[in-house]
Amino acid sequence: MLKDDINKALEILNSGGVILYPTDTIWAVGCDATNEAAVERIFKLKGRDAGKSLIVLLDSENKLESYVSNVPEIAYDLIEYAENPLTIIYSGAKNLAKNVIHEDGSIGIRIVKHQFCQQLIQRFRKPIVSTSANISGQPSPRNFSEVSEAVKDGVDLIASFGQDDLDEKKVSTIMKLEPDGRFAFIRR
């Protein structure tokens, strides 16, 4: 079942589509983070202000340098020792869709430790957008049963994997990491 789910999701991502999928935190809406038209679909689906940036997921910290101009050395320690899912905002985003990058040139990236996400990103070989599976201003769904019909109707694929997990999930910790290694928590 996992393999079939991933194959279907790959097909959708490769065609510029939008998926609804489980992550190491909450259910998310995602797409190819290098495809501007796909990213635009997510902003429209969520009714989200285009000035608000999105985060992207990678399956390995080894890929950070492909999407961030200068990865501070401390980033690797922060990722390795984080006890909970950690999204780090880096300066100098590159090789991503322009509309996924914040106007100041930064990007939030989480190295995901989740079976579905890791396998999907490994096979896709590109980062994927991960934004909460809700309409902007509405509460984030803590499990699949809380995802609204409006979101479900707006995506091209709903992953089967993880739908029966009723544990209430939490959002990630977010920290901003400066090129010189200084950092500040945005959300704990």
C-alpha positions as CSV (number, residue, x, y, z in Angstrom):
1,M,0.0,0.0,0.0
2,L,2.8,2.5,0.9
3,K,4.6,1.8,-2.4
4,D,1.4,2.3,-4.4
5,D,0.6,5.5,-2.6
6,I,4.1,6.8,-3.3
7,N,3.9,5.9,-7.0
8,K,0.6,7.7,-7.3
9,A,1.9,10.8,-5.5
10,L,5.0,10.8,-7.7
11,E,2.8,10.8,-10.8
12,I,0.9,13.8,-9.5
13,L,4.0,15.7,-8.4
14,N,5.7,15.1,-11.7
15,S,2.6,16.5,-13.6
16,G,2.5,19.7,-11.5
17,G,-0.3,18.5,-9.3
18,V,-1.1,19.0,-5.6
19,I,-1.3,16.3,-3.0
20,L,-2.7,15.9,0.5
21,Y,-0.4,13.8,2.6
22,P,0.8,12.9,6.1
23,T,4.0,14.3,7.5
24,D,6.1,14.0,10.7
25,T,3.8,16.8,12.0
26,I,0.3,17.5,10.7
27,W,-1.4,16.6,7.4
28,A,-0.1,18.9,4.6
29,V,-0.9,20.1,1.2
30,G,2.1,19.9,-1.1
31,C,3.6,20.1,-4.6
32,D,6.9,20.3,-6.4
33,A,8.7,23.1,-4.7
34,T,10.5,24.0,-7.9
35,N,7.3,24.4,-9.9
36,E,5.9,27.9,-9.8
37,A,2.5,27.1,-11.2
38,A,2.0,24.2,-8.7
39,V,2.9,26.5,-5.8
40,E,0.4,29.1,-7.1
41,R,-2.3,26.4,-6.9
42,I,-1.6,25.9,-3.2
43,F,-1.9,29.6,-2.5
44,K,-5.2,29.7,-4.3
45,L,-6.5,26.5,-2.6
46,K,-5.7,27.8,0.9
47,G,-6.7,31.4,0.2
48,R,-3.3,32.3,1.5
49,D,-1.6,35.7,1.0
50,A,1.1,35.2,-1.6
51,G,3.4,37.4,0.7
52,K,3.4,34.6,3.2
53,S,6.2,32.1,2.4
54,L,5.8,28.3,2.5
55,I,8.1,25.7,3.9
56,V,9.6,22.8,2.0
57,L,10.6,19.3,3.0
58,L,13.8,17.5,2.2
59,D,14.7,13.9,3.1
60,S,18.3,14.5,4.0
61,E,20.4,17.4,5.3
62,N,23.0,16.4,2.6
63,K,20.6,18.2,0.1
64,L,20.5,21.5,1.9
65,E,23.3,23.0,-0.1
66,S,21.3,22.5,-3.3
67,Y,18.7,24.9,-2.0
68,V,20.5,27.2,0.4
69,S,23.5,29.4,-0.7
70,N,25.4,29.2,2.6
71,V,24.4,26.6,5.1
72,P,25.8,27.6,8.6
73,E,27.7,24.7,10.1
74,I,25.5,24.7,13.2
75,A,22.5,23.8,11.1
76,Y,23.7,20.2,10.9
77,D,23.9,19.9,14.7
78,L,20.5,21.5,15.2
79,I,19.0,19.0,12.8
80,E,20.8,16.0,14.3
81,Y,19.9,16.8,17.9
82,A,16.4,18.2,17.5
83,E,14.0,16.1,19.6
84,N,11.0,17.3,17.7
85,P,10.4,18.2,14.1
86,L,12.3,21.3,13.4
87,T,11.9,23.8,10.5
88,I,14.8,26.1,10.0
89,I,14.5,29.3,8.0
90,Y,17.7,29.9,6.0
91,S,18.8,33.0,4.1
92,G,19.9,32.7,0.5
93,A,17.3,30.3,-1.0
94,K,18.1,29.0,-4.5
95,N,16.9,26.5,-7.1
96,L,13.3,26.8,-5.9
97,A,10.1,28.3,-7.4
98,K,10.2,32.1,-6.8
99,N,6.8,32.1,-5.1
100,V,7.9,29.6,-2.5
101,I,10.7,31.9,-1.4
102,H,10.0,34.7,1.1
103,E,10.5,38.2,-0.3
104,D,13.7,38.6,1.9
105,G,15.2,35.6,0.0
106,S,14.8,33.1,2.9
107,I,13.2,29.6,2.9
108,G,12.0,27.4,5.7
109,I,13.2,23.8,5.3
110,R,12.5,20.8,7.4
111,I,14.4,17.5,7.1
112,V,11.6,15.1,7.5
113,K,11.9,11.9,9.5
114,H,8.7,10.2,8.3
115,Q,8.3,7.0,6.3
116,F,6.0,8.3,3.6
117,C,7.7,11.7,3.2
118,Q,11.2,10.3,3.1
119,Q,10.5,7.7,0.5
120,L,8.5,10.2,-1.6
121,I,11.1,12.9,-1.6
122,Q,14.0,10.4,-2.2
123,R,12.2,9.1,-5.3
124,F,11.0,12.5,-6.4
125,R,14.6,13.9,-6.1
126,K,13.3,17.4,-5.3
127,P,11.9,19.2,-2.3
128,I,8.2,19.3,-1.8
129,V,6.1,22.1,-0.4
130,S,4.5,21.3,3.0
131,T,1.8,23.7,4.3
132,S,-0.9,22.8,6.7
133,A,-3.9,21.2,5.1
134,N,-6.4,23.9,6.0
135,I,-7.9,27.1,4.5
136,S,-5.9,30.1,5.7
137,G,-7.3,31.3,9.1
138,Q,-8.8,28.0,10.0
139,P,-7.3,25.6,12.6
140,S,-4.6,23.2,11.4
141,P,-5.9,19.6,11.2
142,R,-4.3,17.5,13.9
143,N,-5.2,14.3,12.0
144,F,-6.8,13.3,8.7
145,S,-10.3,13.3,10.1
146,E,-10.0,17.1,10.7
147,V,-9.0,18.0,7.1
148,S,-11.9,20.0,5.5
149,E,-13.8,18.9,2.5
150,A,-12.8,22.1,0.7
151,V,-9.1,21.1,1.0
152,K,-9.8,17.5,0.0
153,D,-11.8,18.7,-3.1
154,G,-9.0,21.0,-4.1
155,V,-6.1,18.5,-4.4
156,D,-5.3,16.0,-7.2
157,L,-4.5,13.1,-4.8
158,I,-5.2,12.2,-1.2
159,A,-2.6,9.8,0.2
160,S,-4.1,6.7,1.8
161,F,-1.1,6.2,4.1
162,G,-1.7,7.5,7.6
163,Q,-5.4,8.3,7.3
164,D,-6.2,5.8,10.1
165,D,-3.7,7.4,12.5
166,L,-5.9,9.4,14.9
167,D,-3.1,10.6,17.2
168,E,-3.2,14.4,17.4
169,K,-0.1,15.8,15.7
170,K,1.5,19.1,16.4
171,V,3.2,21.6,14.1
172,S,7.0,21.9,14.0
173,T,9.2,24.2,15.9
174,I,10.4,27.0,13.7
175,M,13.7,28.8,14.1
176,K,15.5,31.4,12.0
177,L,19.2,30.7,11.4
178,E,21.4,33.6,10.3
179,P,24.4,33.0,8.0
180,D,26.7,33.7,11.0
181,G,25.1,31.0,13.1
182,R,22.9,33.2,15.3
183,F,19.4,31.8,15.7
184,A,16.1,32.8,17.2
185,F,12.9,30.7,17.8
186,I,9.9,31.8,15.7
187,R,7.5,29.1,17.0
188,R,8.2,26.6,19.8
